[in-house]
Amino acid sequence: MGLSCSLVVEFPLPGFTVGDLLRLQKRSVIDSHWHIGTDVPLRVNGELVAYGEFEVVGSQLAVRVTELA
């Protein structure tokens, strides 16, 4: 199928500034105030396609799809 697409996981970061973004380094941790179990929207090429939840798989952060939009 070889079609490229862009996957975006959206979640709010209240009070997060451009300065905060510029100070990010590898392995930085950001306090998102996101409640565990709250689904995050997943968009492909700008279109909402699903909702998912964050989880840790080994040493990687992942998003598990919980509901199709």
PDB file of N, CA, C and O in Angstrom, chain B, residues numbered from 101:
ATOM      1  N   MET B 101       0.829  -1.196   0.000  1.00  0.00           N
ATOM      2  CA  MET B 101       0.000   0.000   0.000  1.00  0.00           C
ATOM      3  C   MET B 101       0.863   1.245   0.000  1.00  0.00           C
ATOM      4  O   MET B 101       0.361   2.260  -0.484  1.00  0.00           O
ATOM      5  N   GLY B 102       2.038   1.299   0.456  1.00  0.00           N
ATOM      6  CA  GLY B 102       3.025   2.353   0.308  1.00  0.00           C
ATOM      7  C   GLY B 102       2.594   3.807   0.320  1.00  0.00           C
ATOM      8  O   GLY B 102       3.356   4.649  -0.156  1.00  0.00           O
ATOM      9  N   LEU B 103       1.419   4.159   0.834  1.00  0.00           N
ATOM     10  CA  LEU B 103       1.003   5.557   0.896  1.00  0.00           C
ATOM     11  C   LEU B 103       1.463   6.138   2.226  1.00  0.00           C
ATOM     12  O   LEU B 103       1.196   5.574   3.288  1.00  0.00           O
ATOM     13  N   SER B 104       2.153   7.263   2.159  1.00  0.00           N
ATOM     14  CA  SER B 104       2.608   7.869   3.411  1.00  0.00           C
ATOM     15  C   SER B 104       1.480   8.672   4.042  1.00  0.00           C
ATOM     16  O   SER B 104       0.614   9.199   3.344  1.00  0.00           O
ATOM     17  N   CYS B 105       1.500   8.759   5.368  1.00  0.00           N
ATOM     18  CA  CYS B 105       0.500   9.542   6.084  1.00  0.00           C
ATOM     19  C   CYS B 105       1.145  10.077   7.357  1.00  0.00           C
ATOM     20  O   CYS B 105       2.216   9.624   7.763  1.00  0.00           O
ATOM     21  N   SER B 106       0.487  11.034   7.971  1.00  0.00           N
ATOM     22  CA  SER B 106       0.967  11.645   9.191  1.00  0.00           C
ATOM     23  C   SER B 106       0.016  11.284  10.327  1.00  0.00           C
ATOM     24  O   SER B 106      -1.180  11.558  10.238  1.00  0.00           O
ATOM     25  N   LEU B 107       0.534  10.668  11.400  1.00  0.00           N
ATOM     26  CA  LEU B 107      -0.258  10.320  12.567  1.00  0.00           C
ATOM     27  C   LEU B 107       0.063  11.309  13.678  1.00  0.00           C
ATOM     28  O   LEU B 107       1.228  11.510  14.022  1.00  0.00           O
ATOM     29  N   VAL B 108      -0.977  11.929  14.239  1.00  0.00           N
ATOM     30  CA  VAL B 108      -0.813  12.908  15.305  1.00  0.00           C
ATOM     31  C   VAL B 108      -1.614  12.456  16.513  1.00  0.00           C
ATOM     32  O   VAL B 108      -2.790  12.112  16.395  1.00  0.00           O
ATOM     33  N   VAL B 109      -0.969  12.457  17.685  1.00  0.00           N
ATOM     34  CA  VAL B 109      -1.633  12.180  18.952  1.00  0.00           C
ATOM     35  C   VAL B 109      -1.767  13.519  19.658  1.00  0.00           C
ATOM     36  O   VAL B 109      -0.764  14.178  19.933  1.00  0.00           O
ATOM     37  N   GLU B 110      -3.000  13.930  19.954  1.00  0.00           N
ATOM     38  CA  GLU B 110      -3.233  15.252  20.537  1.00  0.00           C
ATOM     39  C   GLU B 110      -3.533  15.153  22.025  1.00  0.00           C
ATOM     40  O   GLU B 110      -4.362  14.347  22.448  1.00  0.00           O
ATOM     41  N   PHE B 111      -2.848  15.983  22.821  1.00  0.00           N
ATOM     42  CA  PHE B 111      -3.208  16.129  24.225  1.00  0.00           C
ATOM     43  C   PHE B 111      -2.756  17.508  24.694  1.00  0.00           C
ATOM     44  O   PHE B 111      -1.692  17.980  24.294  1.00  0.00           O
ATOM     45  N   PRO B 112      -3.556  18.156  25.539  1.00  0.00           N
ATOM     46  CA  PRO B 112      -3.250  19.524  25.951  1.00  0.00           C
ATOM     47  C   PRO B 112      -2.107  19.586  26.953  1.00  0.00           C
ATOM     48  O   PRO B 112      -1.936  18.690  27.780  1.00  0.00           O
ATOM     49  N   LEU B 113      -1.340  20.642  26.867  1.00  0.00           N
ATOM     50  CA  LEU B 113      -0.274  20.927  27.827  1.00  0.00           C
ATOM     51  C   LEU B 113      -0.491  22.352  28.330  1.00  0.00           C
ATOM     52  O   LEU B 113       0.155  23.282  27.845  1.00  0.00           O
ATOM     53  N   PRO B 114      -1.396  22.536  29.301  1.00  0.00           N
ATOM     54  CA  PRO B 114      -1.692  23.889  29.798  1.00  0.00           C
ATOM     55  C   PRO B 114      -0.436  24.582  30.301  1.00  0.00           C
ATOM     56  O   PRO B 114       0.339  24.000  31.060  1.00  0.00           O
ATOM     57  N   GLY B 115      -0.238  25.814  29.882  1.00  0.00           N
ATOM     58  CA  GLY B 115       0.908  26.599  30.330  1.00  0.00           C
ATOM     59  C   GLY B 115       2.218  26.274  29.635  1.00  0.00           C
ATOM     60  O   GLY B 115       3.233  26.901  29.937  1.00  0.00           O
ATOM     61  N   PHE B 116       2.232  25.312  28.710  1.00  0.00           N
ATOM     62  CA  PHE B 116       3.447  24.951  27.979  1.00  0.00           C
ATOM     63  C   PHE B 116       3.743  26.038  26.965  1.00  0.00           C
ATOM     64  O   PHE B 116       2.878  26.389  26.163  1.00  0.00           O
ATOM     65  N   THR B 117       4.947  26.571  26.991  1.00  0.00           N
ATOM     66  CA  THR B 117       5.306  27.701  26.137  1.00  0.00           C
ATOM     67  C   THR B 117       6.314  27.296  25.061  1.00  0.00           C
ATOM     68  O   THR B 117       6.872  26.200  25.093  1.00  0.00           O
ATOM     69  N   VAL B 118       6.529  28.194  24.123  1.00  0.00           N
ATOM     70  CA  VAL B 118       7.546  27.969  23.095  1.00  0.00           C
ATOM     71  C   VAL B 118       8.913  27.839  23.767  1.00  0.00           C
ATOM     72  O   VAL B 118       9.740  27.032  23.344  1.00  0.00           O
ATOM     73  N   GLY B 119       9.149  28.625  24.804  1.00  0.00           N
ATOM     74  CA  GLY B 119      10.407  28.520  25.548  1.00  0.00           C
ATOM     75  C   GLY B 119      10.593  27.124  26.143  1.00  0.00           C
ATOM     76  O   GLY B 119      11.696  26.577  26.122  1.00  0.00           O
ATOM     77  N   ASP B 120       9.506  26.548  26.676  1.00  0.00           N
ATOM     78  CA  ASP B 120       9.563  25.178  27.198  1.00  0.00           C
ATOM     79  C   ASP B 120       9.933  24.207  26.086  1.00  0.00           C
ATOM     80  O   ASP B 120      10.743  23.301  26.282  1.00  0.00           O
ATOM     81  N   LEU B 121       9.333  24.402  24.922  1.00  0.00           N
ATOM     82  CA  LEU B 121       9.619  23.546  23.771  1.00  0.00           C
ATOM     83  C   LEU B 121      11.085  23.631  23.380  1.00  0.00           C
ATOM     84  O   LEU B 121      11.708  22.611  23.088  1.00  0.00           O
ATOM     85  N   LEU B 122      11.637  24.825  23.372  1.00  0.00           N
ATOM     86  CA  LEU B 122      13.033  25.023  22.983  1.00  0.00           C
ATOM     87  C   LEU B 122      14.012  24.419  23.990  1.00  0.00           C
ATOM     88  O   LEU B 122      15.137  24.076  23.627  1.00  0.00           O
ATOM     89  N   ARG B 123      13.595  24.286  25.251  1.00  0.00           N
ATOM     90  CA  ARG B 123      14.463  23.714  26.285  1.00  0.00           C
ATOM     91  C   ARG B 123      14.398  22.189  26.350  1.00  0.00           C
ATOM     92  O   ARG B 123      15.149  21.579  27.111  1.00  0.00           O
ATOM     93  N   LEU B 124      13.527  21.567  25.577  1.00  0.00           N
ATOM     94  CA  LEU B 124      13.423  20.105  25.615  1.00  0.00           C
ATOM     95  C   LEU B 124      14.712  19.454  25.142  1.00  0.00           C
ATOM     96  O   LEU B 124      15.347  19.908  24.190  1.00  0.00           O
ATOM     97  N   GLN B 125      15.084  18.380  25.829  1.00  0.00           N
ATOM     98  CA  GLN B 125      16.242  17.595  25.452  1.00  0.00           C
ATOM     99  C   GLN B 125      15.834  16.136  25.433  1.00  0.00           C
ATOM    100  O   GLN B 125      14.754  15.774  25.898  1.00  0.00           O
ATOM    101  N   LYS B 126      16.695  15.315  24.898  1.00  0.00           N
ATOM    102  CA  LYS B 126      16.428  13.883  24.881  1.00  0.00           C
ATOM    103  C   LYS B 126      16.159  13.408  26.298  1.00  0.00           C
ATOM    104  O   LYS B 126      16.870  13.777  27.232  1.00  0.00           O
ATOM    105  N   ARG B 127      15.125  12.586  26.453  1.00  0.00           N
ATOM    106  CA  ARG B 127      14.697  12.012  27.736  1.00  0.00           C
ATOM    107  C   ARG B 127      14.060  13.027  28.671  1.00  0.00           C
ATOM    108  O   ARG B 127      13.937  12.760  29.867  1.00  0.00           O
ATOM    109  N   SER B 128      13.648  14.195  28.155  1.00  0.00           N
ATOM    110  CA  SER B 128      12.925  15.161  28.979  1.00  0.00           C
ATOM    111  C   SER B 128      11.578  14.580  29.379  1.00  0.00           C
ATOM    112  O   SER B 128      10.986  13.792  28.641  1.00  0.00           O
ATOM    113  N   VAL B 129      11.103  14.972  30.547  1.00  0.00           N
ATOM    114  CA  VAL B 129       9.787  14.560  31.030  1.00  0.00           C
ATOM    115  C   VAL B 129       8.921  15.799  31.150  1.00  0.00           C
ATOM    116  O   VAL B 129       9.334  16.805  31.727  1.00  0.00           O
ATOM    117  N   ILE B 130       7.706  15.719  30.596  1.00  0.00           N
ATOM    118  CA  ILE B 130       6.776  16.842  30.611  1.00  0.00           C
ATOM    119  C   ILE B 130       5.567  16.444  31.443  1.00  0.00           C
ATOM    120  O   ILE B 130       4.968  15.395  31.208  1.00  0.00           O
ATOM    121  N   ASP B 131       5.201  17.284  32.423  1.00  0.00           N
ATOM    122  CA  ASP B 131       4.009  17.038  33.229  1.00  0.00           C
ATOM    123  C   ASP B 131       2.810  17.542  32.435  1.00  0.00           C
ATOM    124  O   ASP B 131       2.630  18.748  32.264  1.00  0.00           O
ATOM    125  N   SER B 132       1.989  16.609  31.952  1.00  0.00           N
ATOM    126  CA  SER B 132       0.883  16.983  31.068  1.00  0.00           C
ATOM    127  C   SER B 132      -0.435  17.169  31.808  1.00  0.00           C
ATOM    128  O   SER B 132      -1.378  17.701  31.223  1.00  0.00           O
ATOM    129  N   HIS B 133      -0.541  16.761  33.050  1.00  0.00           N
ATOM    130  CA  HIS B 133      -1.790  16.801  33.811  1.00  0.00           C
ATOM    131  C   HIS B 133      -2.880  15.994  33.126  1.00  0.00           C
ATOM    132  O   HIS B 133      -4.066  16.200  33.383  1.00  0.00           O
ATOM    133  N   TRP B 134      -2.481  15.075  32.255  1.00  0.00           N
ATOM    134  CA  TRP B 134      -3.452  14.224  31.545  1.00  0.00           C
ATOM    135  C   TRP B 134      -3.823  13.084  32.480  1.00  0.00           C
ATOM    136  O   TRP B 134      -2.941  12.431  33.039  1.00  0.00           O
ATOM    137  N   HIS B 135      -5.105  12.839  32.656  1.00  0.00           N
ATOM    138  CA  HIS B 135      -5.551  11.797  33.575  1.00  0.00           C
ATOM    139  C   HIS B 135      -5.375  10.417  32.955  1.00  0.00           C
ATOM    140  O   HIS B 135      -5.739  10.194  31.800  1.00  0.00           O
ATOM    141  N   ILE B 136      -4.821   9.507  33.721  1.00  0.00           N
ATOM    142  CA  ILE B 136      -4.639   8.133  33.257  1.00  0.00           C
ATOM    143  C   ILE B 136      -6.006   7.559  32.925  1.00  0.00           C
ATOM    144  O   ILE B 136      -6.959   7.721  33.687  1.00  0.00           O
ATOM    145  N   GLY B 137      -6.094   6.900  31.804  1.00  0.00           N
ATOM    146  CA  GLY B 137      -7.358   6.319  31.373  1.00  0.00           C
ATOM    147  C   GLY B 137      -8.184   7.232  30.493  1.00  0.00           C
ATOM    148  O   GLY B 137      -9.190   6.803  29.928  1.00  0.00           O
ATOM    149  N   THR B 138      -7.771   8.502  30.365  1.00  0.00           N
ATOM    150  CA  THR B 138      -8.474   9.425  29.482  1.00  0.00           C
ATOM    151  C   THR B 138      -7.946   9.226  28.072  1.00  0.00           C
ATOM    152  O   THR B 138      -6.740   9.308  27.836  1.00  0.00           O
ATOM    153  N   ASP B 139      -8.845   8.965  27.142  1.00  0.00           N
ATOM    154  CA  ASP B 139      -8.427   8.711  25.764  1.00  0.00           C
ATOM    155  C   ASP B 139      -7.931   9.985  25.076  1.00  0.00           C
ATOM    156  O   ASP B 139      -8.458  11.073  25.305  1.00  0.00           O
ATOM    157  N   VAL B 140      -6.925   9.832  24.243  1.00  0.00           N
ATOM    158  CA  VAL B 140      -6.390  10.941  23.451  1.00  0.00           C
ATOM    159  C   VAL B 140      -6.828  10.757  22.000  1.00  0.00           C
ATOM    160  O   VAL B 140      -6.882   9.627  21.513  1.00  0.00           O
ATOM    161  N   PRO B 141      -7.146  11.868  21.293  1.00  0.00           N
ATOM    162  CA  PRO B 141      -7.538  11.764  19.892  1.00  0.00           C
ATOM    163  C   PRO B 141      -6.350  11.400  19.000  1.00  0.00           C
ATOM    164  O   PRO B 141      -5.242  11.894  19.207  1.00  0.00           O
ATOM    165  N   LEU B 142      -6.580  10.541  18.014  1.00  0.00           N
ATOM    166  CA  LEU B 142      -5.575  10.160  17.023  1.00  0.00           C
ATOM    167  C   LEU B 142      -6.056  10.651  15.666  1.00  0.00           C
ATOM    168  O   LEU B 142      -7.163  10.323  15.238  1.00  0.00           O
ATOM    169  N   ARG B 143      -5.230  11.431  14.994  1.00  0.00           N
ATOM    170  CA  ARG B 143      -5.589  11.982  13.684  1.00  0.00           C
ATOM    171  C   ARG B 143      -4.603  11.490  12.634  1.00  0.00           C
ATOM    172  O   ARG B 143      -3.395  11.456  12.868  1.00  0.00           O
ATOM    173  N   VAL B 144      -5.125  11.113  11.486  1.00  0.00           N
ATOM    174  CA  VAL B 144      -4.297  10.739  10.345  1.00  0.00           C
ATOM    175  C   VAL B 144      -4.572  11.760   9.254  1.00  0.00           C
ATOM    176  O   VAL B 144      -5.708  11.927   8.810  1.00  0.00           O
ATOM    177  N   ASN B 145      -3.514  12.439   8.829  1.00  0.00           N
ATOM    178  CA  ASN B 145      -3.616  13.507   7.828  1.00  0.00           C
ATOM    179  C   ASN B 145      -4.702  14.511   8.192  1.00  0.00           C
ATOM    180  O   ASN B 145      -5.434  14.984   7.322  1.00  0.00           O
ATOM    181  N   GLY B 146      -4.807  14.839   9.492  1.00  0.00           N
ATOM    182  CA  GLY B 146      -5.746  15.844   9.960  1.00  0.00           C
ATOM    183  C   GLY B 146      -7.142  15.334  10.273  1.00  0.00           C
ATOM    184  O   GLY B 146      -7.940  16.078  10.843  1.00  0.00           O
ATOM    185  N   GLU B 147      -7.462  14.116   9.930  1.00  0.00           N
ATOM    186  CA  GLU B 147      -8.802  13.563  10.147  1.00  0.00           C
ATOM    187  C   GLU B 147      -8.812  12.686  11.397  1.00  0.00           C
ATOM    188  O   GLU B 147      -7.951  11.821  11.564  1.00  0.00           O
ATOM    189  N   LEU B 148      -9.785  12.913  12.269  1.00  0.00           N
ATOM    190  CA  LEU B 148      -9.929  12.095  13.463  1.00  0.00           C
ATOM    191  C   LEU B 148     -10.306  10.679  13.057  1.00  0.00           C
ATOM    192  O   LEU B 148     -11.325  10.473  12.398  1.00  0.00           O
ATOM    193  N   VAL B 149      -9.490   9.699  13.446  1.00  0.00           N
ATOM    194  CA  VAL B 149      -9.756   8.310  13.058  1.00  0.00           C
ATOM    195  C   VAL B 149      -9.981   7.394  14.256  1.00  0.00           C
ATOM    196  O   VAL B 149     -10.610   6.345  14.123  1.00  0.00           O
ATOM    197  N   ALA B 150      -9.464   7.789  15.444  1.00  0.00           N
ATOM    198  CA  ALA B 150      -9.589   6.906  16.600  1.00  0.00           C
ATOM    199  C   ALA B 150      -9.244   7.663  17.870  1.00  0.00           C
ATOM    200  O   ALA B 150      -8.816   8.817  17.849  1.00  0.00           O
ATOM    201  N   TYR B 151      -9.450   6.961  18.979  1.00  0.00           N
ATOM    202  CA  TYR B 151      -9.011   7.435  20.287  1.00  0.00           C
ATOM    203  C   TYR B 151      -8.128   6.349  20.877  1.00  0.00           C
ATOM    204  O   TYR B 151      -8.299   5.168  20.578  1.00  0.00           O
ATOM    205  N   GLY B 152      -7.187   6.752  21.714  1.00  0.00           N
ATOM    206  CA  GLY B 152      -6.292   5.764  22.307  1.00  0.00           C
ATOM    207  C   GLY B 152      -5.819   6.201  23.671  1.00  0.00           C
ATOM    208  O   GLY B 152      -6.095   7.318  24.107  1.00  0.00           O
ATOM    209  N   GLU B 153      -5.102   5.315  24.349  1.00  0.00           N
ATOM    210  CA  GLU B 153      -4.551   5.623  25.658  1.00  0.00           C
ATOM    211  C   GLU B 153      -3.057   5.326  25.663  1.00  0.00           C
ATOM    212  O   GLU B 153      -2.585   4.421  24.974  1.00  0.00           O
ATOM    213  N   PHE B 154      -2.319   6.110  26.457  1.00  0.00           N
ATOM    214  CA  PHE B 154      -0.882   5.902  26.557  1.00  0.00           C
ATOM    215  C   PHE B 154      -0.580   4.668  27.394  1.00  0.00           C
ATOM    216  O   PHE B 154      -1.303   4.357  28.341  1.00  0.00           O
ATOM    217  N   GLU B 155       0.482   3.974  27.041  1.00  0.00           N
ATOM    218  CA  GLU B 155       0.993   2.883  27.854  1.00  0.00           C
ATOM    219  C   GLU B 155       2.486   2.742  27.586  1.00  0.00           C
ATOM    220  O   GLU B 155       2.996   3.225  26.575  1.00  0.00           O
ATOM    221  N   VAL B 156       3.170   2.082  28.495  1.00  0.00           N
ATOM    222  CA  VAL B 156       4.603   1.849  28.352  1.00  0.00           C
ATOM    223  C   VAL B 156       4.805   0.413  27.911  1.00  0.00           C
ATOM    224  O   VAL B 156       4.291  -0.518  28.530  1.00  0.00           O
ATOM    225  N   VAL B 157       5.565   0.241  26.824  1.00  0.00           N
ATOM    226  CA  VAL B 157       5.894  -1.084  26.299  1.00  0.00           C
ATOM    227  C   VAL B 157       7.415  -1.193  26.331  1.00  0.00           C
ATOM    228  O   VAL B 157       8.110  -0.572  25.528  1.00  0.00           O
ATOM    229  N   GLY B 158       7.919  -1.990  27.267  1.00  0.00           N
ATOM    230  CA  GLY B 158       9.370  -2.043  27.456  1.00  0.00           C
ATOM    231  C   GLY B 158       9.846  -0.689  27.945  1.00  0.00           C
ATOM    232  O   GLY B 158       9.442  -0.240  29.018  1.00  0.00           O
ATOM    233  N   SER B 159      10.697  -0.037  27.173  1.00  0.00           N
ATOM    234  CA  SER B 159      11.170   1.302  27.532  1.00  0.00           C
ATOM    235  C   SER B 159      10.611   2.359  26.578  1.00  0.00           C
ATOM    236  O   SER B 159      11.112   3.483  26.532  1.00  0.00           O
ATOM    237  N   GLN B 160       9.575   1.999  25.817  1.00  0.00           N
ATOM    238  CA  GLN B 160       8.983   2.906  24.837  1.00  0.00           C
ATOM    239  C   GLN B 160       7.588   3.348  25.277  1.00  0.00           C
ATOM    240  O   GLN B 160       6.858   2.582  25.906  1.00  0.00           O
ATOM    241  N   LEU B 161       7.225   4.581  24.944  1.00  0.00           N
ATOM    242  CA  LEU B 161       5.877   5.068  25.165  1.00  0.00           C
ATOM    243  C   LEU B 161       5.054   4.723  23.933  1.00  0.00           C
ATOM    244  O   LEU B 161       5.486   4.960  22.805  1.00  0.00           O
ATOM    245  N   ALA B 162       3.871   4.166  24.149  1.00  0.00           N
ATOM    246  CA  ALA B 162       3.024   3.740  23.035  1.00  0.00           C
ATOM    247  C   ALA B 162       1.606   4.263  23.248  1.00  0.00           C
ATOM    248  O   ALA B 162       1.249   4.704  24.341  1.00  0.00           O
ATOM    249  N   VAL B 163       0.807   4.206  22.189  1.00  0.00           N
ATOM    250  CA  VAL B 163      -0.609   4.550  22.274  1.00  0.00           C
ATOM    251  C   VAL B 163      -1.398   3.337  21.802  1.00  0.00           C
ATOM    252  O   VAL B 163      -1.211   2.856  20.685  1.00  0.00           O
ATOM    253  N   ARG B 164      -2.280   2.849  22.668  1.00  0.00           N
ATOM    254  CA  ARG B 164      -3.145   1.717  22.328  1.00  0.00           C
ATOM    255  C   ARG B 164      -4.480   2.277  21.823  1.00  0.00           C
ATOM    256  O   ARG B 164      -5.109   3.093  22.496  1.00  0.00           O
ATOM    257  N   VAL B 165      -4.902   1.840  20.652  1.00  0.00           N
ATOM    258  CA  VAL B 165      -6.191   2.274  20.101  1.00  0.00           C
ATOM    259  C   VAL B 165      -7.304   1.638  20.923  1.00  0.00           C
ATOM    260  O   VAL B 165      -7.348   0.419  21.087  1.00  0.00           O
ATOM    261  N   THR B 166      -8.210   2.480  21.441  1.00  0.00           N
ATOM    262  CA  THR B 166      -9.305   1.983  22.279  1.00  0.00           C
ATOM    263  C   THR B 166     -10.664   2.126  21.616  1.00  0.00           C
ATOM    264  O   THR B 166     -11.604   1.416  21.973  1.00  0.00           O
ATOM    265  N   GLU B 167     -10.781   3.043  20.649  1.00  0.00           N
ATOM    266  CA  GLU B 167     -12.072   3.269  19.993  1.00  0.00           C
ATOM    267  C   GLU B 167     -11.846   3.897  18.627  1.00  0.00           C
ATOM    268  O   GLU B 167     -11.055   4.830  18.491  1.00  0.00           O
ATOM    269  N   LEU B 168     -12.531   3.392  17.626  1.00  0.00           N
ATOM    270  CA  LEU B 168     -12.468   4.007  16.293  1.00  0.00           C
ATOM    271  C   LEU B 168     -13.496   5.134  16.225  1.00  0.00           C
ATOM    272  O   LEU B 168     -14.596   5.022  16.766  1.00  0.00           O
ATOM    273  N   ALA B 169     -13.120   6.221  15.554  1.00  0.00           N
ATOM    274  CA  ALA B 169     -14.013   7.377  15.451  1.00  0.00           C
ATOM    275  C   ALA B 169     -15.061   7.179  14.384  1.00  0.00           C
ATOM    276  O   ALA B 169     -15.895   8.058  14.166  1.00  0.00           O
TER     277      ALA B 169
END
